[in-house]
Amino acid sequence: MRDNINGRYRRAITYGTFDLFHYGHLQLLRRTADLAEEVIVGVATDEFNALKGKRSMANFEQRAEITAAMRMVTSVIPEDSWEQKRLDIVKYDIDLFVMGDDWEGRFDDLSDLCAVIYLPRTTGISSTAIRDAVHTFSPGEVVRLKDSLTAISEVLRAFDE
């Protein structure tokens, strides 16, 4: 339900893998935070990604930690299945469900529980494009990239302290 004082939703939820965290992810979280006082993010577990046929460069713990380090994120929860979205909306008393417009229409059935909004994707960037570019690197370069992701995670953690 929207707050009568400032017109924002009270609590929003969004989901994603958030692999190779990039500007598009940041924009999704910023725009969601512009719409709601609290932002809960469901980060896909490695097991759920495997069920979807996806493989991440970073493991669940790293992806969840990087996402949680964003100041606009209130909390991060593991996403284990497609079905949990409806349960999470009730469990966390969500009044706004947000996804990128590449999912347009896919979650309209949740509108009986809360508002559903699809935000435009940030053009020119995606984890898939980054991953495809990474596959052109040598194995040593991939190891250095993974080390860089770990370093970024540590820097973000330091900002939170």
C-alpha positions in Angstrom: 0.0 0.0 0.0 1.3 3.4 -0.9 2.2 5.8 2.0 -0.2 8.7 2.0 2.5 11.1 3.1 5.1 10.7 0.3 3.3 8.6 -2.3 5.9 5.8 -2.1 5.3 2.1 -1.5 6.2 0.8 2.0 8.1 -2.4 1.0 9.2 -3.6 -2.5 10.7 -6.9 -3.5 12.7 -7.8 -6.6 14.6 -10.9 -7.7 17.6 -11.8 -9.8 20.9 -13.7 -10.0 22.9 -10.5 -9.7 26.0 -12.2 -11.2 28.9 -9.9 -12.3 27.2 -7.0 -10.5 27.0 -4.1 -13.0 25.4 -0.7 -13.7 22.1 -2.2 -14.8 21.8 -4.0 -11.5 22.5 -0.8 -9.6 19.9 1.1 -11.7 17.3 -1.5 -11.0 17.9 -1.3 -7.2 18.0 2.6 -7.3 14.8 2.8 -9.2 13.1 0.3 -6.9 14.4 2.3 -3.9 12.9 5.5 -5.5 9.5 3.7 -5.4 9.6 2.2 -1.9 10.8 2.9 1.6 12.3 -0.7 1.9 13.8 -2.9 -0.7 14.1 -6.6 -0.3 16.1 -8.5 -2.9 15.8 -12.2 -3.6 19.1 -13.5 -5.0 19.0 -16.8 -6.8 20.8 -19.6 -5.1 23.4 -21.6 -7.0 21.0 -24.6 -6.8 18.1 -22.6 -8.3 20.3 -21.3 -11.0 21.3 -24.9 -11.9 17.6 -25.8 -12.2 17.2 -22.8 -14.6 20.2 -23.9 -16.6 22.3 -20.9 -15.4 25.8 -20.9 -14.1 27.2 -17.9 -12.3 30.7 -16.6 -12.2 30.3 -15.7 -8.5 28.8 -18.1 -6.0 25.5 -17.3 -4.1 27.3 -16.0 -1.0 29.4 -13.5 -3.0 26.4 -12.3 -5.1 24.3 -11.9 -2.0 27.0 -10.0 -0.1 27.6 -7.6 -3.0 23.9 -7.0 -3.3 23.4 -6.5 0.4 26.2 -4.0 0.4 24.1 -1.6 -1.7 22.8 1.1 0.7 19.4 1.1 -0.9 18.9 -2.6 -0.1 17.1 -3.3 3.2 17.7 -7.0 3.1 18.7 -10.0 0.9 16.9 -13.3 0.9 17.8 -16.5 -1.0 15.6 -17.3 -4.0 15.2 -21.1 -4.2 12.2 -21.5 -6.5 9.8 -19.8 -8.9 6.9 -20.5 -6.5 8.4 -18.7 -3.6 7.6 -15.2 -5.0 3.9 -15.5 -3.9 4.9 -16.8 -0.5 7.5 -14.0 0.0 5.0 -11.3 -0.8 2.8 -12.5 2.0 5.6 -13.4 4.4 7.4 -10.0 4.1 4.2 -7.9 3.7 5.2 -6.6 0.3 3.1 -4.0 -1.5 5.3 -3.6 -4.7 6.8 -6.4 -6.8 9.5 -5.1 -9.3 11.2 -6.8 -12.2 13.0 -5.7 -15.4 10.8 -5.3 -18.4 12.4 -8.3 -20.0 10.0 -10.2 -17.7 7.0 -8.1 -18.8 3.7 -9.9 -18.1 5.4 -12.9 -16.6 4.4 -12.0 -13.0 1.1 -10.3 -13.6 -0.6 -13.0 -11.6 0.9 -11.5 -8.4 -1.2 -8.4 -8.8 -3.8 -9.9 -6.6 -1.4 -9.5 -3.7 0.5 -6.3 -4.5 1.3 -3.8 -7.3 3.5 -5.2 -10.1 5.8 -3.0 -12.0 8.3 -3.8 -14.8 11.1 -1.3 -15.1 13.0 -0.7 -18.3 16.3 -2.5 -18.5 19.5 -0.5 -18.7 20.5 -0.7 -22.4 24.0 -1.9 -23.4 24.8 -3.9 -20.3 24.0 -7.4 -19.0 25.7 -10.2 -17.1 25.3 -12.3 -20.3 27.2 -9.8 -22.4 29.9 -9.6 -19.7 30.1 -13.4 -19.4 30.4 -13.8 -23.2 33.2 -11.3 -23.2 34.9 -13.1 -20.3 34.8 -16.4 -22.3 37.3 -14.8 -24.8 39.8 -14.4 -21.9 42.5 -17.0 -21.1 42.0 -19.1 -17.9 44.5 -16.9 -16.1 42.6 -13.8 -17.0 39.4 -15.4 -15.7 41.1 -16.2 -12.4 42.2 -12.5 -12.1 38.6 -11.4 -12.9 37.2 -13.7 -10.1 39.9 -12.3 -7.7 38.8 -8.8 -8.7 35.2 -9.6 -7.9 36.3 -10.8 -4.5 38.3 -7.6 -4.0 35.2 -5.5 -5.0 33.1 -7.4 -2.4 35.7 -6.7 0.3 35.7 -2.9 -0.6 31.9 -2.8 -0.5 31.9 -4.5 2.9 34.4 -1.9 4.2 31.9 0.9 3.2 29.2 -0.8 5.2 31.3 -0.9 8.4 
